[in-house]
Amino acid sequence: MGRDLKELSSLMDQFVSEKGWYSDKSQRPQTAKNIAISLVLEANEVLEQFQWKEEIKDQDALALELADVALYLLQLARISKVDLEQAILDKLSINHQRRWDQSTVK
């Protein structure tokens, strides 16, 4: 059964709450800066799956790294009060209006 972004975000929030990471004394403060850093670090781990090779060798490892990226993205949106679903829809609308791969006319 598929889950939507709001449900996944809620599950992430529940996990963070259970770990106590929203506490002022947490060693993993849930600030936008900290989560953005973690998001980029996890995205780099996705890149490691392709280092020195052109094909995906370990689909399960890639899936786990992509999940880490998605979870940090959901958490960053949540603590930054961004409606990620709406932001994605807005960005898709903008992208539909863009001109892609057009050479410059002189």
PyRosetta script that sets phi, psi and omega in degrees:
from pyrosetta import init, pose_from_sequence

init()
pose = pose_from_sequence("MGRDLKELSSLMDQFVSEKGWYSDKSQRPQTAKNIAISLVLEANEVLEQFQWKEEIKDQDALALELADVALYLLQLARISKVDLEQAILDKLSINHQRRWDQSTVK")
pose.set_psi(1, 127.6)
pose.set_omega(1, -179.3)
pose.set_phi(2, -75.2)
pose.set_psi(2, 153.5)
pose.set_omega(2, 178.2)
pose.set_phi(3, -123.8)
pose.set_psi(3, 147.6)
pose.set_omega(3, 179.6)
pose.set_phi(4, -89.8)
pose.set_psi(4, 172.3)
pose.set_omega(4, -176.1)
pose.set_phi(5, -61.9)
pose.set_psi(5, -37.6)
pose.set_omega(5, -179.5)
pose.set_phi(6, -64.2)
pose.set_psi(6, -40.3)
pose.set_omega(6, 179.0)
pose.set_phi(7, -67.9)
pose.set_psi(7, -43.1)
pose.set_omega(7, 177.7)
pose.set_phi(8, -62.9)
pose.set_psi(8, -40.1)
pose.set_omega(8, 178.1)
pose.set_phi(9, -63.1)
pose.set_psi(9, -40.6)
pose.set_omega(9, 178.2)
pose.set_phi(10, -64.5)
pose.set_psi(10, -40.6)
pose.set_omega(10, 177.2)
pose.set_phi(11, -63.7)
pose.set_psi(11, -39.6)
pose.set_omega(11, 177.6)
pose.set_phi(12, -64.9)
pose.set_psi(12, -43.4)
pose.set_omega(12, 178.6)
pose.set_phi(13, -60.2)
pose.set_psi(13, -42.2)
pose.set_omega(13, 177.9)
pose.set_phi(14, -61.7)
pose.set_psi(14, -44.2)
pose.set_omega(14, 178.6)
pose.set_phi(15, -60.1)
pose.set_psi(15, -48.7)
pose.set_omega(15, -179.5)
pose.set_phi(16, -61.5)
pose.set_psi(16, -41.9)
pose.set_omega(16, 178.2)
pose.set_phi(17, -61.5)
pose.set_psi(17, -46.5)
pose.set_omega(17, -179.8)
pose.set_phi(18, -60.5)
pose.set_psi(18, -34.1)
pose.set_omega(18, 179.4)
pose.set_phi(19, -78.3)
pose.set_psi(19, -12.3)
pose.set_omega(19, -179.4)
pose.set_phi(20, 79.8)
pose.set_psi(20, 19.4)
pose.set_omega(20, -174.7)
pose.set_phi(21, -79.6)
pose.set_psi(21, -6.4)
pose.set_omega(21, 173.8)
pose.set_phi(22, -86.7)
pose.set_psi(22, -9.8)
pose.set_omega(22, -179.3)
pose.set_phi(23, -64.8)
pose.set_psi(23, 146.6)
pose.set_omega(23, 177.0)
pose.set_phi(24, -61.9)
pose.set_psi(24, -23.9)
pose.set_omega(24, -177.6)
pose.set_phi(25, -98.2)
pose.set_psi(25, 9.6)
pose.set_omega(25, -177.9)
pose.set_phi(26, -66.0)
pose.set_psi(26, 144.3)
pose.set_omega(26, 173.6)
pose.set_phi(27, -82.5)
pose.set_psi(27, -2.9)
pose.set_omega(27, 177.7)
pose.set_phi(28, -127.5)
pose.set_psi(28, 65.3)
pose.set_omega(28, -177.5)
pose.set_phi(29, -57.1)
pose.set_psi(29, 132.1)
pose.set_omega(29, -176.6)
pose.set_phi(30, -89.2)
pose.set_psi(30, 65.5)
pose.set_omega(30, 176.0)
pose.set_phi(31, -96.6)
pose.set_psi(31, 156.8)
pose.set_omega(31, 178.9)
pose.set_phi(32, -57.0)
pose.set_psi(32, -42.7)
pose.set_omega(32, 179.8)
pose.set_phi(33, -61.1)
pose.set_psi(33, -48.9)
pose.set_omega(33, -178.5)
pose.set_phi(34, -62.6)
pose.set_psi(34, -41.5)
pose.set_omega(34, -178.8)
pose.set_phi(35, -71.4)
pose.set_psi(35, -37.3)
pose.set_omega(35, 177.1)
pose.set_phi(36, -62.6)
pose.set_psi(36, -41.3)
pose.set_omega(36, 177.2)
pose.set_phi(37, -61.9)
pose.set_psi(37, -46.3)
pose.set_omega(37, 179.8)
pose.set_phi(38, -62.2)
pose.set_psi(38, -38.6)
pose.set_omega(38, 177.8)
pose.set_phi(39, -59.0)
pose.set_psi(39, -47.0)
pose.set_omega(39, -179.4)
pose.set_phi(40, -67.4)
pose.set_psi(40, -39.6)
pose.set_omega(40, 177.7)
pose.set_phi(41, -61.5)
pose.set_psi(41, -42.0)
pose.set_omega(41, 178.5)
pose.set_phi(42, -68.2)
pose.set_psi(42, -36.5)
pose.set_omega(42, 176.8)
pose.set_phi(43, -62.1)
pose.set_psi(43, -36.0)
pose.set_omega(43, 176.0)
pose.set_phi(44, -65.0)
pose.set_psi(44, -32.7)
pose.set_omega(44, 177.3)
pose.set_phi(45, -68.3)
pose.set_psi(45, -27.6)
pose.set_omega(45, 172.1)
pose.set_phi(46, -64.4)
pose.set_psi(46, -43.7)
pose.set_omega(46, 178.9)
pose.set_phi(47, -61.0)
pose.set_psi(47, -34.7)
pose.set_omega(47, 178.6)
pose.set_phi(48, -58.8)
pose.set_psi(48, -27.8)
pose.set_omega(48, 179.9)
pose.set_phi(49, -67.1)
pose.set_psi(49, -17.7)
pose.set_omega(49, -178.5)
pose.set_phi(50, -110.8)
pose.set_psi(50, -2.1)
pose.set_omega(50, -177.2)
pose.set_phi(51, -60.9)
pose.set_psi(51, 123.4)
pose.set_omega(51, 176.0)
pose.set_phi(52, 69.0)
pose.set_psi(52, 17.0)
pose.set_omega(52, 177.8)
pose.set_phi(53, -149.3)
pose.set_psi(53, 154.0)
pose.set_omega(53, -178.7)
pose.set_phi(54, -98.9)
pose.set_psi(54, -14.9)
pose.set_omega(54, -176.6)
pose.set_phi(55, -117.2)
pose.set_psi(55, 155.6)
pose.set_omega(55, 175.6)
pose.set_phi(56, -75.7)
pose.set_psi(56, 119.5)
pose.set_omega(56, -179.2)
pose.set_phi(57, -93.7)
pose.set_psi(57, -34.8)
pose.set_omega(57, -176.2)
pose.set_phi(58, -126.9)
pose.set_psi(58, 90.2)
pose.set_omega(58, -177.0)
pose.set_phi(59, -59.4)
pose.set_psi(59, -38.9)
pose.set_omega(59, -179.4)
pose.set_phi(60, -66.4)
pose.set_psi(60, -41.4)
pose.set_omega(60, 178.5)
pose.set_phi(61, -64.8)
pose.set_psi(61, -41.8)
pose.set_omega(61, 177.6)
pose.set_phi(62, -62.4)
pose.set_psi(62, -43.4)
pose.set_omega(62, 179.9)
pose.set_phi(63, -59.3)
pose.set_psi(63, -42.3)
pose.set_omega(63, 179.4)
pose.set_phi(64, -65.8)
pose.set_psi(64, -40.0)
pose.set_omega(64, 178.7)
pose.set_phi(65, -67.3)
pose.set_psi(65, -40.9)
pose.set_omega(65, 176.9)
pose.set_phi(66, -62.9)
pose.set_psi(66, -37.5)
pose.set_omega(66, 177.2)
pose.set_phi(67, -63.5)
pose.set_psi(67, -41.4)
pose.set_omega(67, 176.7)
pose.set_phi(68, -58.8)
pose.set_psi(68, -44.7)
pose.set_omega(68, 179.3)
pose.set_phi(69, -61.0)
pose.set_psi(69, -46.9)
pose.set_omega(69, -178.7)
pose.set_phi(70, -62.2)
pose.set_psi(70, -41.8)
pose.set_omega(70, -179.4)
pose.set_phi(71, -64.6)
pose.set_psi(71, -43.0)
pose.set_omega(71, 176.8)
pose.set_phi(72, -66.3)
pose.set_psi(72, -36.1)
pose.set_omega(72, 177.0)
pose.set_phi(73, -63.2)
pose.set_psi(73, -45.6)
pose.set_omega(73, 177.5)
pose.set_phi(74, -60.4)
pose.set_psi(74, -42.2)
pose.set_omega(74, -179.5)
pose.set_phi(75, -67.3)
pose.set_psi(75, -41.1)
pose.set_omega(75, 178.4)
pose.set_phi(76, -62.6)
pose.set_psi(76, -43.9)
pose.set_omega(76, 178.2)
pose.set_phi(77, -62.3)
pose.set_psi(77, -43.5)
pose.set_omega(77, -177.5)
pose.set_phi(78, -62.7)
pose.set_psi(78, -50.5)
pose.set_omega(78, -176.1)
pose.set_phi(79, -74.4)
pose.set_psi(79, -18.9)
pose.set_omega(79, 177.0)
pose.set_phi(80, -92.3)
pose.set_psi(80, 0.5)
pose.set_omega(80, 179.5)
pose.set_phi(81, 59.5)
pose.set_psi(81, 42.7)
pose.set_omega(81, 176.1)
pose.set_phi(82, -104.0)
pose.set_psi(82, 127.7)
pose.set_omega(82, 173.7)
pose.set_phi(83, -79.4)
pose.set_psi(83, 96.4)
pose.set_omega(83, -172.7)
pose.set_phi(84, -63.7)
pose.set_psi(84, -39.3)
pose.set_omega(84, 178.1)
pose.set_phi(85, -58.6)
pose.set_psi(85, -47.0)
pose.set_omega(85, -179.4)
pose.set_phi(86, -67.9)
pose.set_psi(86, -39.0)
pose.set_omega(86, 178.8)
pose.set_phi(87, -61.1)
pose.set_psi(87, -39.7)
pose.set_omega(87, 178.4)
pose.set_phi(88, -65.7)
pose.set_psi(88, -44.7)
pose.set_omega(88, 178.5)
pose.set_phi(89, -62.5)
pose.set_psi(89, -42.0)
pose.set_omega(89, 178.4)
pose.set_phi(90, -62.5)
pose.set_psi(90, -44.0)
pose.set_omega(90, -178.4)
pose.set_phi(91, -66.7)
pose.set_psi(91, -39.2)
pose.set_omega(91, 176.2)
pose.set_phi(92, -61.6)
pose.set_psi(92, -39.6)
pose.set_omega(92, 178.0)
pose.set_phi(93, -62.9)
pose.set_psi(93, -43.8)
pose.set_omega(93, 177.2)
pose.set_phi(94, -62.3)
pose.set_psi(94, -44.7)
pose.set_omega(94, -178.7)
pose.set_phi(95, -63.8)
pose.set_psi(95, -35.0)
pose.set_omega(95, 177.8)
pose.set_phi(96, -62.9)
pose.set_psi(96, -26.5)
pose.set_omega(96, -178.3)
pose.set_phi(97, -89.6)
pose.set_psi(97, -12.8)
pose.set_omega(97, -178.6)
pose.set_phi(98, -75.5)
pose.set_psi(98, 154.3)
pose.set_omega(98, 171.8)
pose.set_phi(99, -94.0)
pose.set_psi(99, 125.4)
pose.set_omega(99, -176.4)
pose.set_phi(100, -109.9)
pose.set_psi(100, 139.2)
pose.set_omega(100, 172.4)
pose.set_phi(101, 55.5)
pose.set_psi(101, 39.7)
pose.set_omega(101, 177.6)
pose.set_phi(102, -100.5)
pose.set_psi(102, 130.2)
pose.set_omega(102, 177.1)
pose.set_phi(103, -74.4)
pose.set_psi(103, 154.1)
pose.set_omega(103, -179.9)
pose.set_phi(104, -73.4)
pose.set_psi(104, 130.0)
pose.set_omega(104, 178.6)
pose.set_phi(105, -88.9)
pose.set_psi(105, 129.4)
pose.set_omega(105, 179.7)
pose.set_phi(106, -110.7)
pose.dump_pdb("model.pdb")
